[in-house]
Amino acid sequence: MRPRAAKVLSLFSLVCVVSLSLFAQSPRESPVHWKAKPLATPLRAGQGFEIQVEAAIEDGWHLYSTTQPPGGPNRTRFTLLTGEPFQPHGNVRQSTPKTEFDPNLRIQTETFTVRADFWVPLLVSDNAKPGEYEGSLQVVY
């Protein structure tokens, strides 16, 4: 017998961590501004869902995709910092990046300029109790 489904409302804050190359000039503020869209409906225990995360990229900067080829630059990564009742559940989806040859790295790279959208898949634990929960995502880019 499956336990009774519990309604769970998730509230997410987004924590950004900037990963800069040794050769990059360190800006005072991040050139990428992140925003997580709140969920429109309550969730149930055992339910999968996605958090949409928007990246607004300042002029003159770019963001690498989540699917960079091996040997390339550091890809954008999302990590769930909070535990129960949420857990990662699959691969992050992203808007379509621009693919082009980078003469400095000598490989094809995938980048975003201006903006990018990501969908981070999560799952509510089967044993989640009714209530409001806050989760935090860390973005490394």
N, C-alpha and C positions, 0 to 999 in steps of 0.2 A: 504494500500500500504506500502510495506516495504521500509525503507530508503535505499538509495544507499549504497552499501558496500564500506567501507573505508579500504584502505591498511594500516596496522599498523606493524611496525617492532619493536620487543621487544628486549631489551638488558637487561640482568639480571646480577646483582652482588649478591654475596652471603655473608650474614653477619652471622657470627657464634657467638653464645653465649654459653659458657660452663657452664653447671650445674654440680657442683661437690658435692659429699656427704661430710658430716662433717668429715668423717673418711678417706677420700682420701687425699693423698699428692698432693698439688697443683703444677702441672708442670709449667715450665716457658712458654711453648708453648703448644697449644692444641695437644693431641695425635691423633686427627682425622683431616685430611686435606680435605677440601671441594672444589668441582669444579662443577660449573653449565655449562652445554653444551649450546652453543648459538643455536638459532633456525636457520634452514637452509633456510626457506622461509618466505616471508611476511605473515601477518595475515589480516583477514578482521573483520570488526565490527560484533559482535555477535558470533564469532568463538571460539570454545573451543580448548585448546591445552595443552600439558604437557611440563614441564621443567624437563629435566633429570639432576639429581644431583648425583655426584659420591662422595663417602666417602672412602678415603684411611686411613686405621687404622694402627697405629704403632704397632710393635711387643710387645706383653705383655699386650695389651689393647683390650677391646671389646666395642661394641656399641649395645645398646638395640634396638629392632625393634620398629616400629610404632604401633604394635598391642600387646603390653604386656598385660597379663591377669590382671584383677582387683586385687589389693592388692600387686602387684609386684613392681619392680623398675620403675623409671620414664622412660616412653617411649620416643623415638625420635619424636620431633614435629616440623612441619614447619609452619611458619606464614608469610603471605604476609604483608610486612611493608608499601608498597606504596599502594595508592588507585587507583583512576581512571587512565587509562581506564581498569585496570585489577581487577579481583575479584576471590576468591576461587571458585572451581567448582567440588566438589566431594572429594573422599577419595584418599589419597596418596597410590600409589602402591610401592612395594619394591621387591628387589630380595629375594630369599628364605633364611630365617634365620635358624640358627642351634637351634633346640629345645632340651633342656636338663633340668634335675632336678638340681636346685641350692640348695645344702644342707644348706647354710647360710640363704636363704630366705624361704626354705622349700616349694617351688613351682616350676613348670615348667617355664623356662624363654626362651625367643627368643633373640639370640644374633648374631652379625656379628663379624668376625675377618678378618683381612687383608683388605677386601674391601666390600662395599655395594653400591647398586644402588637404587635410589628412583626416582619416576616420580610424580611430583607435578602438579595436574590438575588445570588449570586456565581458565578464560573466558575473552574475550575482550568485553567491554561494547558495546551495540547496537549503542550508540551515539558517539563512538570514532571517532575522526577526523583523517585524514591522517597525518602521521608524525612518528618520532622516539620517543619511550618512554623507560625509564629505570625503572626497577622494582627491589625491594630488598626482598629477603627471609631471615627470621631469623630461625636459627636452634637451638633448645634447646635439649640437650642430656645429 
